[in-house]
Amino acid sequence: MQNDYQRRISAQKDFFRTGGTLNCDFRIAALRKLENAIIRNDSRINEALYLDLRKCAFETYACETMGTLDEIRLAVRNLRKWSRPERTATPMTFFKGRSYVISEPYGTALVISAWNYPFQLSLIPLIGALAAGNCCVLKPSESAPHTAEILDLIISECFPKEYCAVVQGGVDETSALIKENFDFFFYTGGSKVGKIIARAAAEQLAPSVLEMGGKSPCIVDKDVDLELTARRIAWGKFLNSGQTCVAPDYVLAHKDVKAAFIEAMKKTIISFYGPDASQSPNYGRMINERHFDRVSSLITPENVVYGGHKDKDYLYIEPTLMTNLSFEHPVMREEIFGPVLPILEFEDISTEIARLKTMDKPLALYIFSKDRGTIRRFTRELSFGGGCVNATVQHSGSPYLPFGGVGKSGLGNYHGRHSFDTFSHKKGIYDKSSIIDLKIIYPPFLNHLNLLRKLKG
């Protein structure tokens, strides 16, 4: 296996050295080819995601395909502009010359993706890698095998393996791949594996981006429209059966509205999925038994105020609301990554902000309030990857916003122009004129120090 991977990576490095990927026309043509292949295989993509996660066609398009196509089209429209050298200022003491920055590809990139949004979490970073001019190996998650198959089919249909290739498999294949001499590592998944990837990248002295997760809080202030707030939180939480890294992990509701908020959430869940969500064509399933068991173990019946029903044969966990909890409860000690929403209460904003500052920095934070001062405090005083005001999850779908974590929730960001920059080395160039040559920088220095100080003001 290892020798086979060495040959593959060596072939990609040889292809990269030809300089073909430096050409913008080449990159644009590659991205358009990928776009056409995605459109052509739309029904297969829908089928794969239904088999892996029971995603309905609407959710697949809205959360997987649409964003991927948006990223391709944005890159195609802007690639020439992004690739141009960027002029910068030049210090007066460097007279006469000009300074600029060139964006150059790193070389060969490894993209390791996650299973919860297995299509877009594979292709959006890959789009950034190709737009920046890299060769790429994509390792999709083995937990979503049908999507891995369609990704392999699409990439093989579009590109020669020495330019871009898919490697399928599990832990053994990933372990072998990360030992190879890649120039860039990109990983989406849990922090345990993220640390392994970071160590592997450090061994190669290669840059890496780690997109992980954490417990993303959602604050509900006392002045909000509860029906609207419940609708937006329920959508973000129970999308993909809660298996979303930026889903609201728990709600902090003001004590004055907590009871009414819970009632609004119950009504909203029924309006979304009916009285029995297991019969809804719009509600997904857990990815596998291991994750079903893990999430199920977090549900304590005495704390359930809605839902709680499970069926292991169908990997089904009902949308579940829990309350009367402390921060020491098991459901509050780890990222839930499933359709279970703890609802706690708060009274004083300053106290809650102080508490959140002591916790690990989350991937996302959501604040529902009409008070701009409150909104400003939560968005400015707390550190988190990204978030929304009076909404959930949607920031992660914008190709115009950087997406990524901070601290234990991740390292680096991507999407749109940010993807191009992430997969590009920024090479600074100073181009000095040969017409004028200031002698002040050359020895013997004599009284040059005083002159230099005067020039610097």
N, C-alpha and C positions, 0 to 999 in steps of 0.2 A: 504493500500500500504506500509506504513512505517513498520508495523509489519512483512509483508512478506519479505521486504528487510532485516530487522534485522535478521530474521531466515536464510536467504541466506548467509549473511555475517558471522553469527555465525557458520554455517555449514562449510564455507570455513576456518574459523579460527580453528575449530576443526580438519579439514583435514590437515591443515598446521602443527598443533602441533604434528601430528603423525610422522613427520620427513620424510615422504616419498619423498617430493619434494627436499630434500637435496641430494638425490642420483643422480649422473650424468647420470646413465643408464636410470633412470626414465625420466629425462628431455629430453635426446636425443630421447628416444622412443616417447615422447609426440610431439616433434618437427617434427619427421619423419611422425607421424600420420597426423599432420596438413599439411605437404607438400603433402602427398598422396591425402588428401581430396581436396586440392586446384587444383591439377592436374586433379583429377576425375571430378571436377565440373567446368572445364574450360568454357564450353559452357554456363552454367548458369551464371557464373560471367560476361561473355561478354554481355549476354542479359540484366542483371540487370543494368550494367553501360550504356548500350545504352538507356535503358528506363529512367534512372535518368538524364543523361547528354548528351545523344546522342553521346557517345564516340564510335569511330569505333574500330574494333577488334584489329587493329595494336596498336592504342594508349592505349587501355586497357592493352594489354600485355606489351608494352614497359614502360608504366608509372604506372601500378598498379601491375600486376601479376609477371612480371619478377623480379622487385626489391624485392618483398616480398619473392619469392623463393630464391633469392640470399642471403637474410638475414638469412633465415632458414639454408641454406647449409653452410654458413660461421659459424654460431653458432654451428651446429652439428660437423663440422671439428675441431673447436677450443675449445669447451666447457670444455673439461678436462684440457687443459692448462690454460684457463682463471680461472678455479675454484681452481687451486692449490694454497696453501699458498705461498705468495711472500716474500722471504727473504729480509731483509733490514739490513743496517749497525747498529751496537750497539755502544754507547759511551764507550770509554775506561774505564771510571769511573764505568761502569756497569759490569765490568769483575767479574766473568765469566758467560756469558749467551748469548742467541741468540734472535733475534727479527724477527718477521714476521707479515704479514697482511693476515687475512682471509676474503674472500668475502662471506658474508652471505645474504640471502634474507631478505627483510623487513617483509614479511608476506602476507597480502592481498592488492592487488593494484587495483585501479580504473583507467581505461583508457577511457577517453571521446574524441571521434574523430570528425573530421570535414567532411563536405559534398563534398568538391571539388575533393578530391582523396579519396573517402570514403572506398575503399578496403584497399589500402596500408597504409593510415593514421590510420586505425584501427589495422591492423595486425602487422605492423613493431614494434610499441611499445609493443604490446602484446607478440611478439616473445621475445623481450628483457626481459619482466617481467617473462615469463616462463623459459627462459634460465637461469635466475638468481635464479630460484627456488621458485618464488612467486606463490600464487594463484591469480586469476584475475577475475574481472568483467569488461566486455567491454560494453560501452554505445555508439553505433554508432549513427550518425546523423539522425534525423527524416526527414531531408530535402532530403535524398537519400534513400527512403523507400525500393526500390527493392534491393539495395545493403545491407541494414540492414537485410533484409529477408535471403539473401544468406549467410551472415555472421553468422546469428543465426543458419541456417541449418548446416553449416560447423562445427561450434564450438560444437553444440549439438551432431553431428555425431562423433566427436573426443573425447570429454571429459565429465566426470560427472560434474554436476553443482557445486558440492562442491569443485571442482578444478578450473574450468574455465567456465564462463557462460556469455551469452549476455542478456542485458536488453534493450528492445526496448521501444520507446516512445518519448515524447517531453519534454517541459520545466518542467512539473509537475514531471515526472519521474527523470529527472536530479536533480531537486531541492531536491527531497526526497533522492536520492542516496548520494549526497554530505554531507548529515547530518550524514551518517553512519560512524562508527569507522574504516575507512580504514587506513592502515599503509603507503600508498603512493598514491599520486594523480598525474595523467598525463593528460594534457589537450592540445588539438589542436583546435584553433579557434580564434575568435576576442578578442580584449583586454577588452571589456566591460564585457563579461562573464568570461574572464581570471581573472579579479580582484575578481569576486565572488568566483571562484574556489580557488584562493589564500587565501581568507579569511576563507573559509571552511576548508582548509588544516591547516591553522594557529590555528583554533579552536581545531583541533585534535592534534596539535603539530606534524603534519606529514610533511615530505618533499614533495615537489611538483616540477613538471616540467611544464612550460607553453610555448607552441609553438604558437606564434602569428604572427604578420606580420608588415606591415609598407610600406612606400614609398621607394622602392628599386631603386636607380638611376643607369643609364647606361651611361657611358661616351664614346663618340666617338671622338677620336683624329683626327687630320688633315692628318696623315700619313698612314691611314689604307686602305686596299682593301675594297672599299665600297660595292661591290657586295657580297663578302663573309660576311662582317659585317652585311649587311641588312638581309641576309639569316639566320644568327645565331640569330639575335635579333628578327626577325619576328617569327621564330620557337618558341623561348622561350616565347614571348609575347602572341601569339595567340593559343598556345597549350591549350586545354581544354577551348577554347573560352575566354582566358585571366583569367580564374578563378584558378590561381596558386599563392600561397602566396609568392613565390620567383620570379615571373615574373618581368621583367623590368617594373617598374611603370611609368617611364618617361626617356627620352633620353636628355642628354646634349651633343649636337654636336658642334664641333668647327665651328666658323662662316664661315671659309673658305670652309667647305665641307657640311654645313647644307643643302643647296638647292639640291646638288647632292645626298646626303644621302636620302632625302625625295623621290626623283625620283627613287632611287634604291629600297626603301621600297615599293613603289607602284608596281613596276615591280615584286618584290618578292612575294607580296601578291597574285597578279594575277597568278603567276606561281604555287603557292601553292594550291589555291582554285578556280581558274578560275575567269572570270569577274563577276560572281554572286556567292558569297560564300554560299548563301542559298541553292544552288543546289549541293554543294560539299558533298560527303559522308565522307569527312575527317575533316569537321568543326563542332564543337559542338554547344550547346545551353546553355542559361542561366538556372540556376537551378530552378528558380521559378519567379513568377510575382514581388515579392518584390525586388529581386535583379535586375530584368530587369528594373523596374522603377527607382531604385537608380542609376544604371549605365547610363540609358538613360538621366537622369536629368543633368548629367555632360557634355553632348555633346552640345556645343554651335555651331550652324551652321556656324556662321561667322568665326570660327576658324578651321573648317574642311577642310583639303586639300585632303583627300581621305576617302571614305566610308560614314558612318553616317546613313545608312538606317537601319530601325528597323521594326520588325513585332511582336507585342505582342502576337498574337494568337499562334505563334510558338516559342516564347521566343528567337527570333533571333535578334542579333545585329551584323551588318556587321563589319569586321575589319576596324577600324577607326584611322586615323592619324589627329592630331590637332597641330597647330602651332600658332605663334604670340601671345604667352601667357606670363603672368607674374606668379610669385609664389603666387600671391593673387587670381588667378582664382580658382573657385570651384573645378576644376579637379585636382588642385595641393594641395588641403587642406586635402584630405583624400586618403587612399589607394583605388585605382580604382577597382581592382578585377573584371575586365571585359576587353573586346577587344578594349580598347581605349588607344592610345599611344600619349601622349603629347610630342612634340619635341621642346625643347628650345635650345638656343645657348649659347656658352661661348667663351671667347677670351683668358683669362689669367688663367692658371692652379692654381696658388696660390690663386687668388681671389675666384675661385670655391671651392677649398678645404676649405678655410676659411668659406664660406657660408654653406657648408655641415656640418661643425663642429658645427654650431649653431642649426642644425635641429635634430630631434629625430634620434637615432641610428637605421638604417634600418636592416631588416632581411637579405638582400643581397645587394651586390654592384658588378657591372660589369664594367670593363675597357677594351676598345678596343684601342690598341696602339702598335706601334713597338718600342717605346722609353722605354727602361728598367728603366730609371730614373723616367719617368712619372708613369709607372706601380708601381714602388716601392713607390712613394709618395702616391698614392691613396690607396694601400693595407696596408701600414704601418702607415700613419698619420691619417687615418680615422678608426673609430670603427664601425663594422657591424657584423652581425651574421656569414656570410660566403659569398663566391662569386666565380667569375671566371675571368680569364684573357683571352680575345679574345674568349669568349664563354658566354652562359647564361644558368642558371638553372641546368646544369649537375652536379655541386658539390653536389646538394641535393639528387642525385640518387646513390651516391657512398657509399657502406657499410663500406668503409675504412676511411671516413672523418666524423668528428663530425658534426651533423646538429642541429642548434638551434639559438636562437636570443640572443640579448644583450640589456639591458635597456628596453625600452617599446616594443621591438620586441620579447622579450621572456626571459626565465630563464631556464638554463640547456640545455643539448643536448643529442642526441641519435644516433643510427645507429651502426651496427656491435658491436665491442668490447665496444664502448661508451654506447650502450644500456645496455649491461651486467653490466657495471660499474654504470650506472645511477640507475638501479634497485637493486643494491647491497649495503649493508652497509659494509664499510671497517673497520674491527675490528682489532685493533693493539694488538699484544701479545708479552710480554717479558717473555722468559723462562729462569730462572736463575738456574745455576748449584748448586747442594748441596755439591759438592766436596770442593769448595773453598768459603770462606765467609770473604770478606774484612771487618775488624772491624771499618774502618774509618767512616762509616756512622752511627755508634751507639754512643750514649752518654756513659760516659762523653767524651766531644769532645777534651779537653786538647789543644794540638797543632795541632789538625786535620785540622784546617782552612789553615794553611801554607802548610801542605802536600797536601791538596786538590788543592790549587792554583798551586803548582808545577806540579801536575799531569795534570792539565788542560793546562799547558804551558803558 
